[in-house]
Structure formats: C-alpha cells, structure tokens
C-alpha cells in the first residue's frame, strides 16, 4: 500500500521579500476572494534541495552550462587541453547525447536545462580524455557528427542523486532520463489578508563634504510580512523505487527532506531583511491511499486576535484538521503528531504533542518506513 508523508507548518515571517515577481514585488495570490502573499514552491524547493544535498554529500546542479563546465575541466589541471579542443569537446558532450543530441545555443549553452550530479562533469571530462584522438580528428569539421560514445554520455547524464529522486527531472531529449519526483511542494501563502508594502530608501555617500547635501542613491522597494501556511508531501513508495529499493537510504533521505522543509528559508533579499524565523507549529502525518493538504483551513482568512495572526492560525488549522478527522473517521492514517511553540497550547486535532522537531520527524519516518526487525532507528 502506498504511504505518504504529509508536512504542514505555520511560520511567521517579518518584513521580507522571499520571492519576487517580474516587477520585483512579493508574489501574490487571491484565495477566498482575499489577497495573500505567496512564495512559490520552486523558491522553497531550491532551499530544501541544497540542504538535503549538503546533508548527504552528493550535490546536483540544474544548469545549461554542462558543455562549458566540461570545457573548463579539460582546459585546467590535470588535462591542460588547448582551449579550442576543450571547447569542442564540451559541445560534443551535448551533441553525442541521445539519438539526435542535445542542441546548443550561443556560447555553448544547452537549449534545455539539465539536472545532473555535480560529479558528472568530472566523469564526462574523463570520457573526453579517453576519446581525445577522435575529438582531435573531428575538430574543425563542418559536420563533426558524434565523436564520443552516446551510450557512455547518456549513462552519465541520466544518473540520479537523492535530490533528483526527491524532486524529479524532465529531459525529453534522453529516453529514460525523466524521473517522477517523490516529493510535491505547495506554494506557501499567508493565512490572512496581506498585500505588499512599499519601502522608500536612500544610500548616503560616505565621502560627501560637510557642506554637501542629498543622497548618492534613492529608490523604492517592496516587502511583505505575514503568517504562512506551507505544505509538502512525499510518496514513500516512489522514493524507495527511485532509490532502487534501498529502504535504509530512503529513511535517510526522507528524514533529511522533512528536516530541511522545517528549517529552510528562501534566500532572496536576506542581507536587507534577515527574516530568519522558524515554524511555530509543525504537523506531520503518514497517510495511506492519498496525501491531504490542510490549506483549505485558511480559505476564510484568519483575523488578528490580540494583535497577531499566529495563534489564531494555529487554532484554525487544528479545528480544520479535527473536522477532517471526523469526516474521514480517522481512517488511513498511520501516524500524526505536532510540535508547537507554546507547549501548553492544546491542539487536539493534530495528534500527539512532541517536544521538538527532531522527535516529531523521527516518529513520522519510523511510521512511514519502519526499520527491519532487530535494527535500531
């Protein structure tokens, strides 16, 4: 039976611009006929991905610069190839991939965004070194064809890391390279009505004379603040499958994803806002059959009580979860629990109370992927 790990959090974020639109304003969405501030899933997923990769020591890169990176590796130590040959080899990596190759554009950028392990660059450079003679023979030809073995190039470009297994990869140019990601991450949005606010700012020239007046620079920027509902889910069976059936690795990856979902924060405008908060409520559930977001708890926007939105947001989430539990008869749920900033706060709809993120994550992972008999978690 397919299991899903659902993660819901409420997080208060002060003045910040975590995710900008094309005009530099905080992204927005209307929900319940009310304007809200939104942070795109792509923005938060990137922060989560980097954390997971740091934990596991296997980094991946989304880039159009694979040919350029291979050329750079060949031009430097220990290969020290001539620049022209190194550049041609990088282009041949793209041209030799798949039946038709991956097309390149100006400056050797691939026409599509690739998602590959960082170690792939070293491996691709090694393949080029093995076939240097063929590359030299084809250098300068009008139609050089494929000077590198396509099956070797494909095998390297199709390789997966934990983050690729989690978040997926789309690459139509290489059959079999697509990966259906095990994790789904929702756009975060404020639980209450919120709109961007404008900030007029100036920069002073430190070397102006005492008699000089005015600013060296002045402009306006936009920021927002609010309590965000964030949600993600992981298809546990898909994760295990993407990791070639390695349940122990899946436990590690699942725990890392859950931890970084709780701790991560998009890095946009951080030097001018430093909005480094943590969720004041985290709720994790392991469900059978299908995942369940609690976003609808905030279709009716929360109103402030005692000057703030955090506590009423937590109350609204717990009440909605309690009603969902009643509708479903608590069926198909193997685990649910929460941790909250106020240990005395009673949130009956959110399962057992845990003292920390750590114990909550461990409980959820053990329910989603129990350790084999005789082993310790």
C-alpha positions in Angstrom: 0.0 0.0 0.0 1.3 3.5 -0.9 2.1 5.7 2.0 2.5 9.5 2.0 4.3 11.7 4.5 2.4 15.0 4.8 4.1 18.0 6.3 2.2 21.2 7.3 3.7 24.2 9.0 2.8 27.7 10.1 5.6 30.2 10.0 5.5 33.9 10.8 7.8 35.9 8.6 8.6 39.6 9.3 9.3 42.2 6.7 10.9 40.4 3.7 10.6 39.7 0.0 11.3 36.0 -0.1 10.1 35.5 -3.7 9.7 38.3 -6.3 7.7 38.6 -9.4 8.9 40.1 -12.7 8.5 43.6 -11.3 10.3 42.9 -8.0 7.2 42.8 -5.9 6.4 39.9 -3.5 4.3 37.3 -5.3 0.6 37.3 -4.6 -2.5 35.1 -4.9 -6.2 35.6 -4.3 -7.7 32.9 -2.1 -11.1 33.1 -0.6 -11.5 36.3 -2.6 -8.8 37.8 -0.4 -5.3 39.0 -1.5 -2.5 36.9 0.1 1.3 37.0 -0.2 2.7 33.9 -1.8 6.1 32.1 -2.0 6.4 29.8 -5.0 7.1 26.1 -4.5 10.2 26.4 -6.7 11.7 29.0 -4.4 11.3 26.9 -1.3 12.2 23.6 -3.0 15.6 25.1 -4.0 16.5 25.9 -0.4 15.3 22.5 0.7 17.3 20.7 -2.1 20.5 22.5 -1.2 20.1 21.4 2.5 19.4 17.8 1.6 22.4 17.7 -0.8 24.7 19.2 1.9 23.5 16.5 4.4 24.1 13.6 2.0 27.3 15.0 0.4 26.0 14.4 -3.1 25.3 17.7 -4.9 23.4 18.1 -8.1 23.1 21.1 -10.4 20.4 22.4 -12.6 22.2 24.2 -15.5 22.5 24.9 -19.2 26.3 25.1 -18.7 27.3 21.5 -18.8 29.3 21.8 -22.0 31.1 24.9 -20.7 31.9 23.2 -17.4 33.3 20.2 -19.2 35.4 22.5 -21.4 36.7 24.3 -18.2 37.6 21.0 -16.6 39.5 19.9 -19.7 41.4 23.2 -20.1 42.5 23.1 -16.4 44.6 20.6 -14.4 45.2 17.8 -14.9 44.2 17.7 -18.5 45.5 21.1 -19.7 43.9 20.8 -23.2 44.2 23.6 -25.8 41.2 26.0 -25.4 39.8 25.2 -28.9 39.9 21.5 -28.3 38.4 21.7 -24.8 35.5 23.9 -26.1 34.8 21.4 -29.0 34.8 18.5 -26.5 32.3 20.3 -24.3 30.0 20.8 -27.3 30.5 17.1 -28.3 29.1 16.1 -24.9 25.8 17.6 -25.8 25.9 16.6 -29.5 26.6 12.9 -28.6 23.8 12.6 -26.1 20.8 10.6 -27.2 19.8 9.8 -30.8 19.7 13.4 -32.0 21.9 15.0 -29.4 21.0 18.0 -27.2 21.2 21.2 -29.2 23.4 24.1 -28.1 22.9 27.8 -28.4 25.2 30.8 -28.3 28.2 30.4 -26.1 27.6 26.6 -25.9 24.7 26.7 -23.5 22.3 23.7 -24.0 18.9 24.6 -25.3 17.3 22.8 -22.2 18.1 22.9 -18.5 19.9 19.8 -17.4 19.7 18.4 -13.9 22.8 16.2 -13.2 25.1 15.2 -10.3 28.0 17.6 -10.0 30.3 14.6 -10.2 29.1 14.2 -13.8 31.4 16.9 -15.0 34.5 15.0 -13.9 33.1 11.8 -15.4 32.3 13.5 -18.7 35.7 15.0 -18.9 37.2 11.6 -18.4 35.2 10.2 -21.3 36.5 13.0 -23.4 40.1 12.3 -22.4 39.6 8.6 -23.4 38.5 9.7 -26.9 40.8 12.6 -27.4 42.1 11.3 -30.7 38.6 11.1 -32.1 37.9 14.6 -30.9 41.2 15.9 -32.5 40.3 14.3 -35.8 36.8 15.9 -35.9 37.9 19.3 -34.7 37.2 21.9 -37.3 34.9 19.7 -39.4 31.8 21.4 -40.7 29.7 18.4 -39.6 31.7 16.5 -37.0 28.9 14.1 -36.0 29.3 12.3 -32.8 32.9 11.9 -31.7 32.0 10.5 -28.2 30.2 7.2 -27.4 26.5 8.2 -27.0 25.8 5.3 -24.5 28.5 6.5 -22.1 27.3 10.1 -22.3 23.7 9.1 -21.8 24.5 6.9 -18.8 26.3 9.8 -17.0 23.6 12.4 -17.8 20.8 10.0 -16.7 22.4 9.2 -13.3 20.4 10.2 -10.3 21.1 11.7 -6.8 18.9 11.7 -3.8 17.6 15.3 -4.7 16.8 14.2 -8.2 14.9 11.2 -6.8 13.1 13.5 -4.5 12.2 16.4 -6.8 12.2 14.7 -10.2 13.7 15.6 -13.6 12.2 16.3 -17.0 14.5 15.7 -20.0 12.6 14.6 -23.1 15.8 14.6 -25.2 17.1 11.5 -23.4 14.8 8.5 -23.2 14.7 7.1 -19.7 16.2 10.3 -18.1 12.9 11.5 -16.8 12.3 11.0 -13.1 8.9 11.4 -11.4 9.8 13.2 -8.2 8.6 11.6 -5.0 8.1 15.0 -3.3 5.4 17.6 -4.0 5.7 21.0 -2.6 2.9 23.6 -2.5 3.1 27.3 -2.8 3.2 28.9 0.6 0.6 31.6 1.2 -0.5 33.8 4.1 -3.3 32.6 6.3 -4.7 36.1 6.4 -5.2 39.0 4.0 -1.9 40.6 3.1 -0.5 42.9 0.4 2.9 44.3 -0.5 4.1 47.5 1.2 6.5 50.0 -0.3 9.8 51.0 1.2 11.4 54.3 0.2 15.2 54.1 0.9 18.3 56.1 0.4 22.0 55.4 0.3 24.4 58.0 1.7 27.8 58.8 0.1 30.2 58.5 3.0 32.7 60.9 1.3 30.4 63.8 0.8 31.7 67.0 2.3 30.0 68.6 5.3 28.5 71.3 3.1 27.1 68.8 0.6 23.6 67.6 0.9 21.5 64.9 -0.7 21.8 61.2 -1.2 24.0 59.2 -3.6 21.1 56.9 -4.4 17.4 56.7 -3.6 14.8 54.2 -4.7 11.7 52.2 -3.6 11.4 48.5 -2.9 8.6 46.3 -1.8 8.3 43.9 1.0 5.6 41.9 2.9 5.0 40.2 6.3 2.7 37.5 7.5 2.0 34.1 8.8 2.5 31.5 6.0 0.9 28.1 5.6 3.4 25.7 4.0 2.7 22.1 2.8 4.6 19.3 1.2 4.1 15.6 0.7 6.4 12.7 -0.1 5.2 9.5 -1.9 7.2 7.0 0.2 6.9 4.1 -2.3 8.1 6.4 -5.2 11.1 7.5 -3.1 12.1 3.9 -2.4 11.6 3.0 -6.1 13.7 6.0 -7.2 16.4 4.9 -4.9 16.5 1.4 -6.4 14.7 -0.2 -3.5 17.2 0.9 -0.8 14.9 1.4 2.2 17.7 2.5 4.5 18.7 5.2 2.1 15.1 6.2 1.7 14.8 6.7 5.5 17.8 8.9 5.5 16.6 11.0 2.5 13.0 11.2 4.0 14.3 12.5 7.3 16.6 15.0 5.6 13.8 16.3 3.5 11.5 16.7 6.5 14.2 18.5 8.5 15.0 20.9 5.7 11.4 21.5 5.0 11.1 22.8 8.6 14.4 24.7 8.7 14.9 26.1 5.3 14.1 29.6 4.1 14.5 31.2 0.6 17.5 33.4 0.4 16.1 36.4 -1.6 16.9 39.8 -0.1 18.3 38.2 3.0 21.0 40.8 3.6 18.4 43.6 3.7 15.8 41.8 5.7 17.3 38.8 7.7 13.9 37.1 8.1 15.4 34.0 9.8 12.3 32.6 11.6 11.3 29.0 12.2 7.8 27.5 12.1 5.9 27.9 15.4 3.8 24.9 14.5 4.7 21.7 12.6 2.2 18.9 11.9 3.3 15.7 10.3 1.1 12.8 9.2 1.6 9.4 7.5 -1.4 8.6 5.4 -2.5 5.7 3.2 -4.0 6.0 -0.3 -3.6 9.7 -0.8 -2.0 12.8 0.7 -4.0 15.6 2.4 -3.2 19.3 2.4 -4.9 21.4 5.1 -4.7 24.6 3.1 -8.5 24.9 3.0 -8.4 25.8 6.7 -7.5 29.3 5.5 -9.9 29.7 2.6 -11.6 32.0 5.0 -8.8 34.4 6.1 -7.8 34.4 9.7 -8.4 37.7 11.6 -6.0 39.0 14.1 -6.5 38.4 17.8 -4.6 40.3 20.5 -2.7 42.0 17.7 -1.4 38.9 15.9 -2.2 36.1 13.4 0.0 33.3 14.7 -2.2 31.9 17.5 -5.5 32.2 15.6 -3.8 30.5 12.6 -2.8 27.6 14.8 -6.3 27.3 16.2 -7.9 27.4 12.7 -5.5 24.7 11.5 -6.3 22.4 14.5 -10.0 22.9 14.2 -10.0 22.2 10.4 -7.9 19.0 11.0 -10.3 17.9 13.7 -13.2 18.3 11.3 -11.3 16.4 8.5 -10.6 13.6 11.0 -14.3 13.4 11.7 -15.2 13.2 8.0 -12.6 10.5 7.3 -13.2 8.6 10.5 -9.5 8.8 11.2 -9.0 6.1 8.6 -6.0 5.6 6.5 -3.6 7.5 8.9 -0.8 5.6 10.5 0.7 8.5 12.4 0.1 12.1 13.1 1.6 14.5 15.6 2.7 18.0 16.1 5.1 20.3 17.9 4.2 23.9 18.8 5.9 27.0 20.2 3.7 27.1 23.3 3.9 23.6 25.0 0.8 24.4 27.0 -1.3 25.0 23.8 -3.9 22.3 23.3 -4.3 21.3 19.6 -6.4 18.2 19.8 -6.9 17.8 16.1 -3.2 17.5 15.4 -2.4 14.2 17.1 0.2 13.6 19.8 2.3 16.5 21.0 6.1 16.3 20.6 8.6 18.4 22.3 10.8 19.1 19.3 11.1 18.9 15.5 13.6 16.1 15.9 11.3 13.7 17.8 8.4 14.6 15.5 10.4 13.8 12.4 11.7 10.6 13.8 8.2 9.4 14.8 6.9 10.2 11.3 9.8 8.5 9.5 9.6 5.4 11.7 5.9 5.1 10.8 6.5 5.7 7.1 9.5 3.3 6.8 9.8 1.1 9.8 13.2 -0.4 10.4 13.7 -4.1 9.8 13.2 -6.3 12.9 16.3 -6.2 15.1 17.7 -2.9 13.7 17.6 0.4 15.5 16.3 3.6 14.0 
